Amino acid sequence: MPDKFFTATTMPDSAWWQALWPDPSCVLRKLCFKPGMSAIDLCCGDGHFTAPMATMLITAPMATMPSGDVYALDIDPEMLAKAKMRGAAGVRWIESDAAQISEHIEAPVDIVFIANTFHGVPDPTGMAKSVLPVLKPGGLFVVLNWHVAEREETPVLGQPRGPRKELRMPPVAVAQAVEPAGFELIEVVQIPPYHYGAIFQKPRTAN
């Protein structure tokens, strides 16, 4: 992945992420996040999901469950700086290319999450292959993506938003990219108003 930033994945003003997903914790729960899990927010941007992820997994675990680990990785130091300002306590911040994820993770995690970025990855199967070894057997790779539509059909705060229609990937296209890396698509979750989450599982017998 030689490019510093992926195609059509520029981070917008955080105000419209908040308008689009006013309750990111609810989104994470729909996408199989549970207290005590260990997770990676891959290409975390300004941390819209990182802070609630940390609250859910680290600072508020169930009484019978140990606290989880949360890693947040992004190649852009300015985005990481903004993410840190959200006060995500306990997060392990990583400035790196997503393809080098395995070089920075101390132990396999339960779930890897990537939001609004997969459509711009030059080698999506290569990214999925990079994710596979950092997951525990049975671990989840969750891809949050825009539904295929014209930008004018997905307005936020009165303006067309999201990547161009030709860049958007339906769930079947995401599966075609991710499953050759060794994953199985187990569920597609609708995330209103304009997104879906494709949830892939690493085989439980995998190393």
Legacy VTK file of the C-alpha trace (Angstrom):
# vtk DataFile Version 3.0
C-alpha trace
ASCII
DATASET POLYDATA
POINTS 207 float
0.000 0.000 0.000
2.440 2.678 -1.174
0.086 5.644 -1.073
0.065 7.655 2.165
-3.696 8.038 2.088
-6.291 5.797 0.476
-8.465 6.943 -2.425
-11.394 9.209 -1.497
-10.978 8.678 2.253
-10.165 12.217 3.385
-11.358 12.801 6.938
-14.198 15.347 6.960
-15.086 17.803 9.687
-16.006 15.871 12.826
-19.308 17.763 13.138
-20.937 15.789 10.379
-19.717 12.446 11.706
-21.510 13.424 14.891
-24.618 14.309 12.876
-24.430 11.008 11.004
-23.725 8.841 14.076
-24.707 10.731 17.228
-24.366 7.512 19.252
-21.243 5.641 18.048
-21.460 3.262 21.009
-24.792 2.019 19.678
-23.170 1.371 16.288
-20.388 -0.616 17.935
-22.859 -2.747 19.900
-24.720 -3.580 16.686
-21.406 -4.669 15.199
-20.671 -7.268 17.905
-18.513 -5.196 20.272
-18.851 -6.362 23.885
-17.264 -5.235 27.174
-13.914 -6.853 27.897
-13.026 -7.482 24.250
-9.653 -6.474 22.839
-9.912 -4.439 19.636
-8.133 -2.439 16.968
-9.633 0.697 15.435
-7.873 0.466 12.084
-7.439 3.761 10.191
-9.060 5.430 13.194
-9.033 8.995 11.807
-10.078 11.574 14.391
-11.257 8.907 16.834
-15.030 9.203 16.443
-15.310 5.507 17.266
-12.096 5.128 19.279
-13.230 7.004 22.390
-16.545 5.125 22.813
-14.719 1.890 22.007
-12.304 2.556 24.856
-15.152 3.413 27.224
-16.967 0.209 26.334
-14.012 -2.179 26.368
-11.523 -0.678 28.825
-13.075 1.699 31.314
-16.451 0.015 31.777
-15.964 -3.766 31.601
-18.438 -6.105 33.215
-17.647 -6.918 36.832
-16.918 -10.555 35.976
-14.745 -9.721 32.977
-11.222 -8.255 32.715
-10.645 -4.947 30.970
-9.916 -5.213 27.257
-7.127 -3.669 25.191
-7.802 -1.077 22.491
-5.338 -0.099 19.789
-5.947 2.806 17.395
-3.874 2.960 14.226
-3.631 5.684 11.606
-0.930 6.815 9.222
-1.742 10.504 9.681
-0.186 12.055 12.816
-2.591 15.009 12.687
-5.578 12.670 12.835
-4.030 10.745 15.726
-3.484 13.997 17.597
-7.158 14.896 17.165
-8.209 11.408 18.251
-6.126 11.650 21.426
-7.834 14.926 22.313
-11.140 13.049 22.680
-9.851 11.630 25.936
-9.882 7.936 25.050
-8.261 6.608 28.222
-6.068 3.539 27.955
-5.834 3.409 24.152
-2.522 2.360 22.617
-1.905 4.795 19.764
-0.003 3.646 16.665
1.192 5.803 13.781
1.650 3.366 10.923
0.530 2.126 7.546
-2.342 -0.315 7.989
-0.402 -2.957 6.062
2.122 -3.114 8.914
-0.469 -3.721 11.622
1.042 -7.034 12.733
4.329 -5.307 13.611
2.671 -3.271 16.357
0.232 -5.624 18.092
1.573 -7.462 21.131
-1.063 -10.207 21.239
-3.986 -11.280 19.020
-7.234 -9.373 19.545
-10.926 -10.231 19.397
-12.023 -7.698 16.795
-10.584 -5.365 14.138
-12.788 -2.502 12.991
-12.417 -0.247 9.946
-14.913 2.511 9.137
-15.424 4.429 5.887
-12.014 3.526 4.502
-12.155 0.096 2.895
-13.598 1.438 -0.371
-10.367 3.366 -0.977
-7.842 0.639 -0.165
-5.710 -0.120 -3.270
-5.319 -3.795 -2.295
-8.299 -4.766 -0.093
-7.418 -8.461 -0.081
-3.889 -7.542 0.963
-5.281 -5.497 3.847
-7.467 -8.414 4.934
-4.401 -10.677 4.854
-2.628 -8.171 7.112
-5.537 -8.273 9.559
-5.846 -12.069 9.758
-2.742 -12.775 11.920
-3.583 -10.116 14.526
-6.942 -11.768 15.300
-7.543 -14.621 17.691
-9.071 -17.792 16.210
-12.751 -16.961 15.795
-11.964 -13.216 15.885
-13.926 -10.701 13.847
-12.987 -8.268 11.087
-15.725 -5.625 10.831
-15.949 -3.370 7.759
-18.290 -0.370 8.070
-19.095 0.873 4.567
-21.382 3.250 2.684
-24.260 1.688 0.774
-23.978 2.072 -2.985
-25.791 5.298 -3.906
-25.182 8.672 -5.490
-23.687 11.219 -3.116
-26.816 13.335 -3.473
-28.791 10.434 -2.001
-26.673 10.372 1.177
-26.778 13.937 2.484
-25.462 14.955 5.894
-26.232 18.415 7.274
-27.862 19.273 3.959
-24.848 18.470 1.766
-24.016 15.438 -0.423
-21.592 13.231 1.473
-19.532 10.081 1.049
-17.383 8.770 -1.799
-18.504 8.804 -5.413
-20.949 6.042 -6.306
-18.423 4.195 -8.443
-16.112 3.828 -5.432
-18.741 2.415 -3.087
-18.755 -1.326 -2.485
-21.837 -3.493 -1.908
-21.450 -6.254 0.682
-20.868 -8.873 -2.003
-17.874 -6.917 -3.330
-16.412 -6.585 0.161
-16.829 -10.334 0.654
-15.128 -11.032 -2.657
-12.156 -8.993 -1.440
-11.966 -10.250 2.152
-12.851 -13.946 1.993
-9.799 -14.930 -0.156
-7.642 -13.790 2.778
-9.089 -16.610 4.870
-12.208 -15.044 6.385
-15.868 -16.059 6.272
-18.685 -13.507 5.991
-21.060 -14.275 8.869
-23.401 -11.283 8.908
-24.294 -7.997 7.231
-25.770 -5.480 9.689
-27.691 -2.413 8.552
-26.386 0.817 10.118
-28.828 3.641 9.299
-29.055 5.948 7.591
-26.527 5.102 4.855
-24.193 2.315 5.990
-23.850 -1.395 6.582
-21.382 -3.439 8.577
-19.927 -6.567 6.996
-18.766 -8.906 9.759
-16.154 -11.507 8.854
-14.798 -14.262 11.097
-11.383 -15.853 11.221
-11.669 -19.662 11.359
-11.674 -20.947 14.948
-9.099 -23.575 14.014
-6.701 -21.013 12.522
-3.361 -20.223 14.122
LINES 1 208
207 0 1 2 3 4 5 6 7 8 9 10 11 12 13 14 15 16 17 18 19 20 21 22 23 24 25 26 27 28 29 30 31 32 33 34 35 36 37 38 39 40 41 42 43 44 45 46 47 48 49 50 51 52 53 54 55 56 57 58 59 60 61 62 63 64 65 66 67 68 69 70 71 72 73 74 75 76 77 78 79 80 81 82 83 84 85 86 87 88 89 90 91 92 93 94 95 96 97 98 99 100 101 102 103 104 105 106 107 108 109 110 111 112 113 114 115 116 117 118 119 120 121 122 123 124 125 126 127 128 129 130 131 132 133 134 135 136 137 138 139 140 141 142 143 144 145 146 147 148 149 150 151 152 153 154 155 156 157 158 159 160 161 162 163 164 165 166 167 168 169 170 171 172 173 174 175 176 177 178 179 180 181 182 183 184 185 186 187 188 189 190 191 192 193 194 195 196 197 198 199 200 201 202 203 204 205 206
